[in-house]
Amino acid sequence: MSQIHHHHADPAAIDDAMKILENGGLVVFPTDTVYGVGASVRRSDAVASLYVAKGRPLERAIPVLVSGEDSVGSLATTVHEFAGALMRRFWPGPLTIVLPAADWLPEEIVRDTGCVGVRMPDHPVALELIRRSGGALATTSANRSGEPETRTAVDAAEQIGDRVDLVLDGGESPGGVPSTVVKIESDGSWTILRTGAITEAQIARVIG
């Protein structure tokens, strides 16, 4: 099983996590919803190993956590003004925005969707890792596919600890409702792909 780091007590924990990510490894860390497992967006081998760690079906794309709106331009070919309005209203927080994907992103992130899902989490440990990773980190929930999502480092380690390089312990994640997923086309048309913490009515109030 991989090492569990208590980030509050160990200032080197983030440094260790960054070395692992830069070398194509996997790191489990807390977010504002559940624990996630992250890989470098620039390492297709690392993103591929996310599927192995989770037993995730290959047709399911991997979302990208970002450090803010300014990180999205390099990940998407088009960021419609509606997407920007939603980012400013609901980020950091539980809204994933699906946009047309930039060509350089690994196939393992995009799959056959032609799109990338982006979200800015509201958690200091997650944001520190993402910022130090250049503003983006391929991240999915830290659990085996089909099993419950994890809200503590211990639970995450029990489920996938033997398949990752490091587990960062940031205490219990709030858990609860997952992020809402909204797809915004280059022409501004939009579709709710998953209803979560933010309602369709709240989104409609921002973008009409």
C-alpha positions as CSV (number, residue, x, y, z in Angstrom):
1,M,0.0,0.0,0.0
2,S,1.2,3.5,-0.8
3,Q,2.4,5.9,1.9
4,I,-0.2,8.2,3.6
5,H,1.1,11.7,4.2
6,H,-0.6,14.0,6.7
7,H,-0.1,17.3,4.9
8,H,-0.7,19.5,8.0
9,A,2.2,17.9,9.9
10,D,4.5,17.5,6.9
11,P,5.5,20.5,4.8
12,A,7.3,18.2,2.4
13,A,4.2,16.3,1.5
14,I,3.2,18.6,-1.4
15,D,6.8,18.6,-2.7
16,D,6.8,14.8,-2.6
17,A,3.4,14.7,-4.4
18,M,4.7,17.1,-7.1
19,K,7.8,14.9,-7.8
20,I,5.5,11.9,-8.2
21,L,3.2,13.8,-10.6
22,E,6.0,15.2,-12.7
23,N,7.4,11.6,-13.0
24,G,4.1,10.2,-14.3
25,G,2.9,8.8,-11.0
26,L,-0.6,9.0,-9.3
27,V,-1.4,11.0,-6.2
28,V,-4.6,10.8,-4.1
29,F,-5.7,14.1,-2.5
30,P,-8.8,15.7,-0.9
31,T,-11.2,18.0,-2.8
32,D,-14.3,19.9,-1.8
33,T,-16.5,17.0,-2.8
34,V,-14.7,13.7,-2.4
35,Y,-11.1,12.4,-2.5
36,G,-9.6,12.4,-6.0
37,V,-6.7,10.7,-7.7
38,G,-4.7,12.9,-10.0
39,A,-2.2,12.6,-12.9
40,S,-0.3,15.1,-15.0
41,V,-2.4,16.2,-18.0
42,R,0.8,16.3,-20.1
43,R,1.6,12.6,-19.5
44,S,-0.7,10.3,-21.5
45,D,1.0,7.3,-19.7
46,A,0.0,8.7,-16.3
47,V,-3.6,9.4,-17.4
48,A,-3.8,5.9,-18.8
49,S,-2.8,4.5,-15.4
50,L,-5.7,6.3,-13.8
51,Y,-8.0,3.9,-15.7
52,V,-6.0,0.9,-14.4
53,A,-6.0,2.2,-10.8
54,K,-9.8,2.6,-10.8
55,G,-10.8,-0.2,-13.2
56,R,-12.5,2.6,-15.1
57,P,-14.3,1.8,-18.4
58,L,-12.0,3.1,-21.2
59,E,-14.8,5.0,-22.9
60,R,-15.3,7.3,-20.0
61,A,-13.3,10.5,-20.4
62,I,-11.2,11.9,-17.4
63,P,-12.1,15.4,-16.1
64,V,-9.5,18.1,-15.5
65,L,-9.3,20.1,-12.3
66,V,-8.0,23.7,-12.8
67,S,-6.7,26.5,-10.6
68,G,-8.9,29.1,-12.2
69,E,-10.6,30.5,-15.3
70,D,-7.2,31.6,-16.8
71,S,-6.1,27.9,-17.0
72,V,-9.0,26.9,-19.3
73,G,-7.9,28.7,-22.4
74,S,-5.0,26.2,-23.0
75,L,-7.3,23.2,-22.5
76,A,-10.2,24.2,-24.8
77,T,-10.4,25.4,-28.4
78,T,-13.4,27.6,-27.6
79,V,-14.5,29.1,-24.3
80,H,-17.8,30.8,-25.0
81,E,-18.7,33.8,-22.9
82,F,-21.4,31.8,-21.2
83,A,-18.7,29.4,-19.9
84,G,-16.8,32.4,-18.5
85,A,-19.9,33.7,-16.8
86,L,-20.5,30.4,-15.1
87,M,-16.9,30.1,-14.0
88,R,-17.0,33.6,-12.4
89,R,-20.3,32.8,-10.7
90,F,-19.8,29.2,-9.4
91,W,-16.0,28.6,-9.2
92,P,-14.4,27.5,-7.0
93,G,-17.2,25.0,-6.5
94,P,-19.2,22.0,-7.7
95,L,-19.7,22.9,-11.4
96,T,-17.9,21.0,-14.2
97,I,-18.0,22.7,-17.6
98,V,-17.5,20.6,-20.7
99,L,-15.9,22.4,-23.6
100,P,-14.4,21.6,-27.0
101,A,-11.0,20.0,-26.3
102,A,-7.6,21.4,-27.4
103,D,-5.8,19.2,-29.8
104,W,-2.7,18.6,-27.6
105,L,-4.7,16.9,-24.8
106,P,-4.0,13.2,-24.4
107,E,-6.6,10.9,-26.0
108,E,-7.0,9.3,-22.5
109,I,-8.6,12.6,-21.3
110,V,-10.8,13.3,-24.3
111,R,-11.6,9.8,-25.5
112,D,-14.1,10.0,-28.5
113,T,-16.0,13.0,-27.0
114,G,-13.9,15.8,-28.6
115,C,-14.5,17.6,-25.3
116,V,-12.8,18.2,-22.0
117,G,-14.6,18.7,-18.6
118,V,-13.0,21.4,-16.3
119,R,-13.7,22.3,-12.7
120,M,-12.1,24.5,-10.1
121,P,-12.3,22.8,-6.7
122,D,-12.8,24.7,-3.4
123,H,-10.0,23.0,-1.4
124,P,-6.6,24.4,-0.5
125,V,-4.6,21.2,-0.9
126,A,-6.2,20.4,-4.3
127,L,-5.6,24.0,-5.5
128,E,-2.0,24.0,-4.4
129,L,-1.3,20.7,-6.3
130,I,-3.1,22.0,-9.4
131,R,-1.3,25.4,-9.3
132,R,2.1,23.7,-9.0
133,S,1.1,21.4,-11.9
134,G,0.8,24.4,-14.3
135,G,-2.9,25.1,-13.5
136,A,-4.4,21.7,-14.5
137,L,-4.5,18.1,-13.2
138,A,-6.4,15.2,-14.7
139,T,-8.5,14.0,-11.8
140,T,-11.1,11.4,-11.1
141,S,-12.7,10.1,-7.9
142,A,-10.3,8.0,-5.7
143,N,-12.3,4.8,-5.6
144,R,-12.6,1.6,-7.6
145,S,-15.2,2.0,-10.4
146,G,-18.6,0.9,-9.1
147,E,-17.6,1.3,-5.5
148,P,-18.7,4.2,-3.2
149,E,-16.7,7.5,-3.6
150,T,-14.3,8.1,-0.7
151,R,-14.3,10.9,1.8
152,T,-11.2,10.1,3.8
153,A,-7.6,9.3,3.0
154,V,-7.9,5.9,4.8
155,D,-10.9,4.9,2.7
156,A,-9.2,6.0,-0.5
157,A,-6.0,4.0,0.5
158,E,-8.1,1.0,1.3
159,Q,-9.8,1.1,-2.2
160,I,-6.9,2.1,-4.5
161,G,-3.8,2.5,-2.2
162,D,-1.9,-0.4,-3.8
163,R,-2.4,1.2,-7.3
164,V,-1.2,4.8,-6.6
165,D,2.1,6.3,-5.4
166,L,1.0,8.6,-2.6
167,V,-2.1,9.4,-0.6
168,L,-2.3,13.0,0.9
169,D,-4.4,13.1,4.0
170,G,-6.4,16.4,4.2
171,G,-9.0,15.2,6.7
172,E,-12.5,14.3,5.8
173,S,-13.9,15.7,2.5
174,P,-17.4,17.3,2.8
175,G,-18.8,14.7,0.3
176,G,-22.5,14.9,-0.4
177,V,-23.7,15.9,-3.8
178,P,-21.3,15.6,-6.8
179,S,-20.7,18.5,-9.2
180,T,-23.3,19.4,-11.8
181,V,-21.9,18.9,-15.4
182,V,-22.9,21.3,-18.1
183,K,-21.8,21.1,-21.7
184,I,-21.3,24.4,-23.6
185,E,-20.9,24.3,-27.4
186,S,-18.9,26.8,-29.3
187,D,-22.1,28.5,-30.4
188,G,-23.2,29.0,-26.8
189,S,-25.9,26.3,-26.7
190,W,-25.8,24.3,-23.5
191,T,-27.0,20.9,-22.1
192,I,-27.0,19.6,-18.5
193,L,-25.2,16.2,-18.6
194,R,-25.5,15.5,-14.9
195,T,-27.6,17.3,-12.3
196,G,-25.6,17.8,-9.0
197,A,-25.1,20.5,-6.4
198,I,-26.0,23.4,-8.8
199,T,-29.5,23.3,-10.3
200,E,-30.4,24.0,-14.0
201,A,-32.4,27.0,-12.8
202,Q,-29.3,28.5,-11.2
203,I,-27.3,28.0,-14.4
204,A,-30.2,29.5,-16.5
205,R,-30.2,32.6,-14.2
206,V,-26.6,33.2,-15.2
207,I,-26.7,32.5,-18.9
208,G,-30.4,32.7,-19.7
